Amino acid sequence: MMEIANAEHGSACLVCDPAASNWEELKEAVDKGLPVTELEHLKQTYNFTDQTLAELLGVSTRTILRRKSKNLTPDESTKIILLAKVLNKALDLMGSPENVLEWMHYKHPDLKQHSPIELCTNIVGYEQVINLLNKMEWGIPG
């Protein structure tokens, strides 16, 4: 499995920048289930609660708490990669995890008064959030 160094934390992770990974190795890692350390990285970097991560993955908080040493399921791994793509793009635009976290909870008019975090539960929502980030990157008004 390909791992990418996280310069900020000095640890290796795939979710630091999934776009930089070899897509074949990333697909294989997702198919097998990403290690829980990927989830922990997001939790630490963006100060996500177990409840928030559970909602984003579509599982119970209890499931998150029990996942201390097991791999994520392929479905959970896919959701983590999608979330990482959103977070990394937002981080490029906003400069800090704190700014990203604040933005993720902001009810945005271009998202019909939904916050990005509310929409990041399925592929349709992710696409809307990525589209908004692309507009922001290119300075396109909503």
C-alpha positions as CSV (number, residue, x, y, z in Angstrom):
1,M,0.0,0.0,0.0
2,M,1.3,3.4,-0.9
3,E,1.7,5.8,2.0
4,I,2.3,9.5,1.8
5,A,4.2,11.4,4.5
6,N,2.2,14.0,6.4
7,A,4.7,16.8,6.9
8,E,2.7,18.4,9.7
9,H,2.5,15.3,11.9
10,G,5.5,13.4,10.6
11,S,3.4,10.2,10.2
12,A,2.4,8.4,7.0
13,C,-1.1,8.6,5.7
14,L,-3.1,8.1,2.6
15,V,-5.7,10.8,3.3
16,C,-3.1,13.6,3.5
17,D,-3.5,13.9,-0.3
18,P,-5.4,11.1,-2.0
19,A,-4.9,12.8,-5.4
20,A,-1.2,12.4,-5.1
21,S,-1.4,8.6,-4.6
22,N,-0.9,6.1,-7.3
23,W,-4.6,5.4,-8.1
24,E,-4.1,1.7,-8.5
25,E,-2.5,1.4,-5.0
26,L,-5.1,3.7,-3.5
27,K,-8.0,1.6,-5.1
28,E,-6.4,-1.6,-3.7
29,A,-6.1,0.0,-0.2
30,V,-9.7,1.1,-0.3
31,D,-10.9,-2.3,-1.5
32,K,-9.1,-3.9,1.4
33,G,-10.2,-1.3,3.9
34,L,-8.0,1.6,5.1
35,P,-6.4,1.3,8.4
36,V,-8.1,3.1,11.3
37,T,-5.1,5.4,11.6
38,E,-6.4,7.3,8.5
39,L,-9.6,8.1,10.5
40,E,-7.5,9.1,13.5
41,H,-5.4,11.5,11.2
42,L,-8.6,13.3,10.1
43,K,-9.9,13.4,13.7
44,Q,-6.7,15.0,15.0
45,T,-6.1,17.4,12.1
46,Y,-9.6,18.7,11.9
47,N,-10.7,18.2,15.5
48,F,-13.6,16.0,14.4
49,T,-15.6,14.3,17.1
50,D,-16.4,10.6,17.0
51,Q,-20.0,11.6,16.5
52,T,-19.2,13.8,13.5
53,L,-17.0,11.0,11.9
54,A,-19.8,8.5,12.6
55,E,-22.3,10.7,10.8
56,L,-20.0,11.2,7.9
57,L,-19.4,7.4,7.6
58,G,-23.0,6.5,8.2
59,V,-22.3,4.3,11.2
60,S,-22.9,4.7,15.0
61,T,-20.6,6.4,17.3
62,R,-20.2,3.1,19.1
63,T,-18.9,1.6,15.9
64,I,-16.2,4.3,15.6
65,L,-15.2,3.8,19.2
66,R,-14.8,0.0,18.7
67,R,-12.7,0.5,15.6
68,K,-9.4,1.0,17.4
69,S,-7.3,-1.6,15.7
70,K,-9.4,-2.9,12.8
71,N,-9.5,-1.7,9.2
72,L,-12.3,0.4,7.9
73,T,-14.8,-1.3,5.5
74,P,-14.3,-0.6,1.8
75,D,-17.5,1.6,1.9
76,E,-16.2,3.6,4.9
77,S,-12.8,3.9,3.2
78,T,-14.4,5.3,0.1
79,K,-16.2,7.9,2.2
80,I,-12.9,8.8,4.0
81,I,-11.2,9.3,0.6
82,L,-14.0,11.5,-0.6
83,L,-13.9,13.5,2.6
84,A,-10.2,13.9,2.4
85,K,-10.4,15.3,-1.1
86,V,-12.9,17.9,0.1
87,L,-10.8,18.7,3.2
88,N,-7.5,18.9,1.2
89,K,-9.0,21.2,-1.4
90,A,-10.6,23.4,1.3
91,L,-7.2,23.5,3.1
92,D,-5.5,24.7,-0.1
93,L,-8.0,27.5,-0.3
94,M,-8.3,28.4,3.4
95,G,-4.9,27.9,4.7
96,S,-5.5,26.2,8.1
97,P,-7.5,23.2,9.5
98,E,-9.2,25.6,11.8
99,N,-10.5,27.7,8.9
100,V,-11.6,24.6,7.1
101,L,-13.5,23.3,10.1
102,E,-15.3,26.6,10.5
103,W,-16.1,26.7,6.7
104,M,-17.4,23.1,6.9
105,H,-20.0,24.1,9.4
106,Y,-21.1,27.4,7.6
107,K,-24.6,27.2,6.1
108,H,-23.7,28.4,2.6
109,P,-26.2,30.1,0.2
110,D,-24.7,28.2,-2.8
111,L,-25.5,25.0,-1.0
112,K,-29.1,26.0,-0.3
113,Q,-28.3,26.9,3.3
114,H,-26.7,23.6,4.0
115,S,-23.3,23.3,5.5
116,P,-20.6,21.3,3.6
117,I,-20.4,18.9,6.5
118,E,-24.1,18.2,6.2
119,L,-23.8,17.3,2.6
120,C,-20.7,15.1,2.9
121,T,-22.7,12.0,3.6
122,N,-23.0,10.7,0.0
123,I,-21.6,11.2,-3.5
124,V,-24.3,13.8,-4.5
125,G,-23.4,16.0,-1.5
126,Y,-19.7,15.6,-2.1
127,E,-20.1,16.7,-5.7
128,Q,-22.0,19.9,-4.6
129,V,-19.3,20.7,-2.1
130,I,-16.4,20.1,-4.6
131,N,-18.3,22.2,-7.2
132,L,-18.5,25.1,-4.6
133,L,-14.8,24.7,-3.8
134,N,-14.0,24.8,-7.5
135,K,-16.0,28.0,-7.9
136,M,-14.2,29.5,-4.9
137,E,-10.8,28.6,-6.4
138,W,-11.6,30.2,-9.7
139,G,-13.4,33.2,-8.3
140,I,-16.7,32.3,-9.9
141,P,-19.7,33.9,-8.1
142,G,-22.5,31.6,-6.9
